[in-house]
Amino acid sequence: MTIKTKITGVLAGAAITLSAGAALAEYPEKPVNFIVPWPPGDLEDVLTRMIAEDFQKEYGVAAAVVNKPGGGGGPFPGAIEVAQAPADGYTIGSFVIGVPVLGHQIDIAPLTPAKFDPLGIFLTYPFVIATSGDAPYSSMDELADYAKENDVALGHFGDVLTPTQVTKALAVNKGFGWGSDAAFDALDCNTLASGDADVINTTLQLILPCLDDVKVLVSITDERIPLVPDAPTIGEVDDSLNIALWNGLFVHKDTPQEVREKIISVAEKTVMGERAQKVAEETGALVYWQGADDSAGRIAQDIDTVARIGALLE
């Protein structure tokens, strides 16, 4: 090899390296979509829109939230879109626990094997197990004793939801069965006042108007909810069922680290900012930033917990 050939090769390699670096440094250079696989309006949608707005301000490119609802228990069309998009950070998933924990385990082909890495988890929904203020029980142990002799009707949002599964598994571990259970479109103050259900598995914001007339027996969260600080978490009541319904940002596993860091830097600042924390104060939601490594560890633990719950409910 001649000296000229060697120099040419070195210069070409340097050019490729600089070109790759420049390409990464340019991210984002076109519109970015945050995919929410649920209809607009709920907490994950509100907070993801805040992240998208701040992303647009920070980097000067359009950033939109795209709602892709459908398949509450799979096949998660919004998640499939993220899985099939190029791994370049321009299609970001805003997913609840069911997508990364269950999507590839229930053999949804485009999500199997696992396609996503977490950038961070930022929301725990304020799910609670609640009953009317005049109910003859004020804790899960007292409810268990009462339900062994009396029929207690449970209202929930559907069997596929993690909080419903936890509530039913807790009954098994406490040694009682629900007299009946049913899914409702709305679970609020009226549900309890009308007697449609004796105990409801709902989100705290739906019962805030009548909170003084309601007993919150358990919060299905990983930390106590500040608005009901006396209510124990599910982990305090039964450590084997310590799980919550959360939401986080995810990207395809092949997404470059430099791209991930740019998304994370905005998202973390947004959720810890005043606007997002006000949502937490008003709804009882837990809004925070759990980094990528800790989020991955949490997902691994949740997979084990979901398997344990499934075995209890077989």
C-alpha positions as CSV (number, residue, x, y, z in Angstrom):
1,M,0.0,0.0,0.0
2,T,1.5,3.4,-1.0
3,I,1.7,6.4,1.3
4,K,-0.9,8.2,-0.8
5,T,-3.3,5.2,-0.5
6,K,-2.9,5.2,3.3
7,I,-3.5,8.9,3.6
8,T,-6.6,8.7,1.3
9,G,-8.0,5.9,3.5
10,V,-7.4,7.8,6.7
11,L,-9.1,10.9,5.3
12,A,-12.0,8.9,4.1
13,G,-12.5,7.3,7.5
14,A,-12.3,10.6,9.2
15,A,-14.9,12.0,6.8
16,I,-17.2,9.1,7.6
17,T,-16.8,9.6,11.3
18,L,-17.4,13.4,11.1
19,S,-20.4,12.8,8.8
20,A,-21.9,10.4,11.3
21,G,-21.3,12.8,14.2
22,A,-22.9,15.6,12.3
23,A,-25.9,13.5,11.5
24,L,-26.5,12.7,15.1
25,A,-25.8,16.3,16.1
26,E,-28.5,17.4,13.8
27,Y,-31.2,15.4,15.5
28,P,-34.0,16.5,15.4
29,E,-34.1,18.0,12.0
30,K,-37.7,17.0,11.0
31,P,-41.0,16.6,12.8
32,V,-41.2,14.2,15.8
33,N,-44.2,12.2,16.7
34,F,-45.1,11.0,20.2
35,I,-47.4,8.0,19.9
36,V,-50.1,7.6,22.6
37,P,-52.0,4.3,22.1
38,W,-55.1,5.7,23.8
39,P,-57.7,8.4,23.1
40,P,-56.9,12.0,24.0
41,G,-57.6,13.6,27.3
42,D,-56.3,11.2,30.0
43,L,-53.2,11.9,32.2
44,E,-50.7,10.2,29.9
45,D,-52.0,12.3,27.0
46,V,-51.9,15.6,28.9
47,L,-48.4,15.1,30.1
48,T,-47.1,13.8,26.8
49,R,-48.5,16.9,25.1
50,M,-46.5,19.0,27.6
51,I,-43.3,17.1,26.7
52,A,-44.0,17.5,23.0
53,E,-44.6,21.3,23.4
54,D,-41.3,21.7,25.3
55,F,-39.5,19.5,22.8
56,Q,-40.7,21.8,20.0
57,K,-39.6,24.9,21.9
58,E,-36.2,23.4,22.7
59,Y,-35.2,22.1,19.3
60,G,-37.3,24.2,16.9
61,V,-39.0,21.4,15.0
62,A,-42.6,20.3,15.0
63,A,-43.5,17.8,17.7
64,A,-47.0,16.3,17.8
65,V,-48.9,13.8,19.9
66,V,-50.6,11.2,17.8
67,N,-53.3,9.2,19.5
68,K,-53.6,5.6,18.2
69,P,-56.3,3.9,20.4
70,G,-57.4,0.3,20.1
71,G,-56.7,-3.0,21.7
72,G,-56.7,-2.4,25.4
73,G,-55.4,-5.9,26.0
74,G,-53.5,-6.0,22.7
75,P,-52.6,-5.8,19.8
76,F,-51.7,-2.2,20.7
77,P,-51.7,-0.6,17.2
78,G,-49.9,2.5,18.5
79,A,-47.0,0.4,19.9
80,I,-46.8,-1.6,16.7
81,E,-46.3,1.7,14.8
82,V,-43.4,2.6,17.0
83,A,-41.9,-0.9,16.7
84,Q,-42.0,-0.7,12.9
85,A,-40.8,2.8,12.5
86,P,-37.1,3.6,11.8
87,A,-35.0,3.6,15.0
88,D,-34.1,7.2,14.7
89,G,-35.9,8.9,17.5
90,Y,-38.6,10.5,15.3
91,T,-41.3,8.1,16.5
92,I,-41.5,7.9,20.3
93,G,-43.9,5.8,22.3
94,S,-45.7,7.0,25.4
95,F,-46.8,3.6,26.8
96,V,-48.6,2.3,29.8
97,I,-47.2,-0.8,31.6
98,G,-49.1,-3.3,29.4
99,V,-47.1,-2.5,26.3
100,P,-43.6,-3.3,27.4
101,V,-44.6,-5.8,30.1
102,L,-47.2,-7.8,28.1
103,G,-46.9,-6.9,24.4
104,H,-44.2,-9.4,23.5
105,Q,-45.3,-12.0,26.1
106,I,-48.8,-12.5,24.5
107,D,-47.2,-13.2,21.1
108,I,-48.1,-10.0,19.3
109,A,-45.8,-10.7,16.3
110,P,-44.5,-7.1,15.6
111,L,-43.7,-6.7,19.3
112,T,-42.0,-10.1,19.8
113,P,-39.3,-10.3,20.9
114,A,-39.2,-7.2,23.0
115,K,-38.7,-4.2,20.7
116,F,-38.5,-1.2,23.1
117,D,-36.1,0.4,25.6
118,P,-37.4,2.8,28.2
119,L,-36.2,6.4,28.2
120,G,-37.9,6.9,31.5
121,I,-41.2,6.4,33.4
122,F,-42.9,9.6,34.4
123,L,-46.4,8.9,35.7
124,T,-48.2,6.6,38.1
125,Y,-52.0,6.7,37.8
126,P,-53.7,7.3,41.1
127,F,-55.7,4.1,41.2
128,V,-57.3,3.3,44.5
129,I,-59.7,0.7,46.1
130,A,-62.4,2.8,47.7
131,T,-65.8,2.4,49.4
132,S,-68.5,4.6,50.8
133,G,-67.9,6.4,54.1
134,D,-70.5,4.4,55.9
135,A,-69.3,1.0,54.8
136,P,-68.8,-1.4,57.8
137,Y,-65.1,-1.8,57.0
138,S,-62.2,0.7,56.9
139,S,-59.3,-1.5,55.8
140,M,-58.6,-4.5,53.5
141,D,-58.4,-6.8,56.5
142,E,-61.8,-5.6,57.7
143,L,-63.2,-5.9,54.2
144,A,-61.9,-9.5,54.0
145,D,-63.6,-10.4,57.2
146,Y,-66.8,-8.8,56.1
147,A,-66.8,-10.4,52.6
148,K,-66.4,-13.9,54.0
149,E,-69.9,-13.6,55.4
150,N,-71.5,-11.1,53.0
151,D,-71.7,-10.4,49.3
152,V,-69.6,-7.4,48.3
153,A,-69.9,-6.1,44.7
154,L,-66.7,-4.8,43.0
155,G,-66.8,-2.2,40.2
156,H,-63.8,-1.8,37.9
157,F,-62.8,-0.6,34.5
158,G,-62.2,-4.0,33.0
159,D,-60.4,-7.2,33.7
160,V,-57.4,-6.5,31.5
161,L,-56.3,-3.5,33.5
162,T,-53.4,-4.0,35.9
163,P,-55.3,-2.4,38.9
164,T,-58.2,-4.7,38.4
165,Q,-55.9,-7.7,38.3
166,V,-54.2,-6.5,41.5
167,T,-57.5,-6.0,43.2
168,K,-58.7,-9.5,42.4
169,A,-55.4,-11.1,43.4
170,L,-55.4,-9.2,46.7
171,A,-58.8,-10.8,47.4
172,V,-57.4,-14.2,46.8
173,N,-54.4,-13.6,49.1
174,K,-56.8,-12.2,51.8
175,G,-58.9,-15.3,51.5
176,F,-62.2,-14.0,50.2
177,G,-64.1,-13.7,46.9
178,W,-66.1,-10.9,45.5
179,G,-69.8,-11.5,45.6
180,S,-70.0,-10.1,42.1
181,D,-67.9,-7.8,39.9
182,A,-68.6,-5.8,36.8
183,A,-66.9,-3.3,34.4
184,F,-68.2,0.2,34.4
185,D,-67.6,3.1,32.0
186,A,-67.6,5.5,34.9
187,L,-66.6,4.8,38.5
188,D,-67.2,7.9,40.6
189,C,-69.1,9.2,43.6
190,N,-72.5,8.3,42.0
191,T,-71.4,4.7,41.6
192,L,-71.0,4.3,45.3
193,A,-74.0,6.5,46.3
194,S,-76.3,4.6,44.0
195,G,-75.2,1.2,45.4
196,D,-74.2,0.0,41.9
197,A,-71.0,-1.3,43.5
198,D,-69.9,-1.6,47.1
199,V,-66.2,-1.2,46.4
200,I,-64.7,0.5,43.4
201,N,-61.3,0.3,41.7
202,T,-61.0,3.7,40.2
203,T,-58.7,6.7,39.9
204,L,-58.6,9.2,42.7
205,Q,-59.5,12.2,40.5
206,L,-62.9,10.6,39.8
207,I,-63.9,10.6,43.5
208,L,-62.3,13.9,44.6
209,P,-65.6,15.7,44.7
210,C,-66.9,13.3,47.4
211,L,-63.6,12.4,49.1
212,D,-64.9,13.4,52.5
213,D,-67.6,10.8,52.1
214,V,-65.4,8.0,50.8
215,K,-62.9,5.6,52.4
216,V,-59.8,4.9,50.4
217,L,-58.7,1.4,51.5
218,V,-55.6,1.0,49.4
219,S,-53.8,3.0,46.7
220,I,-52.5,0.8,43.8
221,T,-49.4,2.9,43.5
222,D,-45.7,2.5,44.5
223,E,-45.8,5.5,46.9
224,R,-48.6,6.9,49.0
225,I,-50.8,9.5,47.3
226,P,-50.4,12.9,49.0
227,L,-54.1,13.7,48.7
228,V,-54.9,10.6,50.8
229,P,-51.7,10.1,52.9
230,D,-53.3,7.6,55.3
231,A,-54.2,5.1,52.6
232,P,-51.5,2.4,52.4
233,T,-50.0,1.4,49.1
234,I,-50.6,-2.1,47.7
235,G,-47.0,-3.0,48.5
236,E,-47.6,-2.1,52.1
237,V,-50.7,-4.3,52.2
238,D,-49.2,-7.2,50.2
239,D,-45.6,-7.0,49.1
240,S,-46.1,-9.8,46.6
241,L,-48.5,-7.6,44.6
242,N,-46.4,-4.4,44.6
243,I,-47.2,-3.0,41.2
244,A,-48.8,0.1,39.7
245,L,-50.3,1.4,36.5
246,W,-47.6,3.7,35.1
247,N,-46.7,5.4,31.8
248,G,-43.3,6.1,30.3
249,L,-41.5,7.1,27.1
250,F,-40.0,4.3,24.9
251,V,-38.0,4.1,21.8
252,H,-36.9,1.2,19.5
253,K,-34.0,-0.7,20.9
254,D,-31.7,0.3,18.1
255,T,-32.1,4.1,18.7
256,P,-28.7,5.8,19.1
257,Q,-27.8,6.9,22.6
258,E,-27.2,10.5,21.5
259,V,-30.8,10.7,20.3
260,R,-32.1,9.2,23.5
261,E,-30.3,11.8,25.6
262,K,-31.9,14.7,23.7
263,I,-35.4,13.3,24.3
264,I,-34.7,12.6,27.9
265,S,-33.2,16.0,28.6
266,V,-36.5,17.7,27.6
267,A,-38.9,15.1,29.1
268,E,-37.3,15.1,32.5
269,K,-37.3,18.9,32.7
270,T,-41.0,18.9,31.6
271,V,-42.4,16.4,34.1
272,M,-40.5,18.0,37.0
273,G,-41.6,21.4,36.0
274,E,-44.5,23.5,37.4
275,R,-47.1,22.6,34.8
276,A,-46.7,18.9,35.2
277,Q,-46.5,19.0,39.0
278,K,-49.7,21.0,39.1
279,V,-51.4,18.1,37.4
280,A,-50.1,15.9,40.1
281,E,-51.5,18.2,42.8
282,E,-54.9,18.5,41.2
283,T,-55.4,14.8,40.4
284,G,-53.5,12.8,42.9
285,A,-51.3,11.3,40.1
286,L,-47.6,10.7,40.9
287,V,-45.6,12.7,38.4
288,Y,-41.8,12.2,38.5
289,W,-38.9,11.1,36.4
290,Q,-37.4,7.6,36.7
291,G,-34.3,7.1,34.6
292,A,-33.8,4.5,31.9
293,D,-31.8,2.0,34.0
294,D,-34.2,2.1,36.9
295,S,-37.2,1.9,34.6
296,A,-35.7,-1.2,33.0
297,G,-35.3,-2.8,36.4
298,R,-38.8,-1.8,37.3
299,I,-40.2,-3.4,34.2
300,A,-38.3,-6.7,34.9
301,Q,-39.8,-6.7,38.4
302,D,-43.3,-6.0,37.0
303,I,-43.0,-8.9,34.6
304,D,-42.4,-11.2,37.6
305,T,-45.3,-9.7,39.5
306,V,-47.7,-9.9,36.6
307,A,-46.8,-13.6,36.2
308,R,-47.5,-14.1,40.0
309,I,-50.8,-12.4,39.7
310,G,-51.7,-14.5,36.6
311,A,-51.0,-17.7,38.6
312,L,-53.2,-16.5,41.4
313,L,-56.1,-15.8,39.1
314,E,-56.0,-19.0,37.1
